Amino acid sequence: MAKKTLSELQKLQKVAVKFRADRDWEQFHTPKDVALSLVLEAAEVMEHFQWKSQEEVRQHIKTHKSEIGDELADVLCYLLYLANDLHIELKKAFLAKMKKNAKKYPVSKSKGRHTKYTEL
């Protein structure tokens, strides 16, 4: 029988889940609390851009790329925890969602436009 190899996303999920398990933090990580943490970390990403002009954003990215990366990694970590705990295969969910989005936003109607699908 062939051994199934893990995707890069699954490997990252294993690293995150092991990190949490080694610290016995699962007891604190209810889906509600992990979802809240995901949103809070996403807000920390947004703080890097709040109240800045386009030029200030460009400069900030150059000088704070590492800090922004840390915040994005926190978002990813909580996303991986939540997917693990809810038994959702992220790759499969992502690809299914992209198919739905392709139907909602056909290139012929949406290319170069930021209009919501209900307005196309």
N, C-alpha and C positions, 0 to 999 in steps of 0.2 A: 504494500500500500504506500502510495506517495505521501510524503510529509508535506503538509500545507505550510507555505512560507508566509510570514507576517508582512503586511504592507508597512510602509514607513509610518503611516498614521497609527497603525496598531502597535508598532514598536514604541512610539512616543507615549501611547496610552498605557502600555505596560510600565514604562519608566515612571510616569506620573502616579499610577495606582500603587506601585511598589514604594515610592517615596512616602505616600500617604499611609500605607499599611505599616511601614517601618516605624512610624510615629504614632500609630494607633489613633489616627484622626478620623477614621470612618465613622466613629460614634458621633461626631459633630457634623458630619456632612450629609444632612438630609437633602433631598432634592430641592426643597424650598431654599435652604441656606446656601447651597451650591449655586443655584440660579441667582440668588441675590448677590453673591460674591462675584459671579460672572458679570452682572450689570455694573457693580461697583468698580470692578477693574476696567471695564469698558469706559466708564466715566473718567477714570484716571488717564486713559489714552486721550480722551477728548480735551482734558485740561491742558494738554500740550499745545492745542490749537486755539483755545478760547481767547477771544478778544484780540487776535492778531490779524494783521493785514496779510494779503497773499505773499508779499515780500518778507514780512516777519516770519511767516510760516516756513518759507524756503530756508531762511537763515536758521531758524530754530531746529529744523530737521537736520541741518548740517552739524550743528553743535550739540544736539541732544539725541542723536540717533540711538545710542546705546540705551538711554533711559526709556525712550519710546519702545525699543525692542523688548526691554524688561516688562513693560506694561502689556505689550501684545502677547508675550510669553505667559503672563499671568492669566490673560483671557483664554488662551489656548488650554492652559492647564485645567481651569475650571470647566471648560467645554468638554475636555477629555474625561474628567471625573463624571460629569453629568451623563454623558453618552454611555460610559461604562455602567454607571449605576442604574440607568434606565434600559440597558441592553439595546441600545440603538447603534447600529453600525453606521458610523458617520459617512464613510465613503458611499455606501449604498443610499443613504438619506440625501446626501449632497447631489449625487447624480440624478436621483428621482426628482429632486427639487429643480434642478437645472432644466430637466425635460418640461416640467410644468411652466417654468419661467419662459422657455422658448415658445410655448404655445401662447402664453399671455403677452409676450413681447416679440412678435415676429419682426424679423429684420426689416421687412418691407414697410412696416408701419412705425417702427421705433428707432431706427438708426438715426443717430444724431439728435435725438429728442429725449427730454427728461420727463415726459408726460407719463402719468400713471396709466396702467393698462386699461382702466375703466374709462379713460378719456381718449384712447386711441381710435 
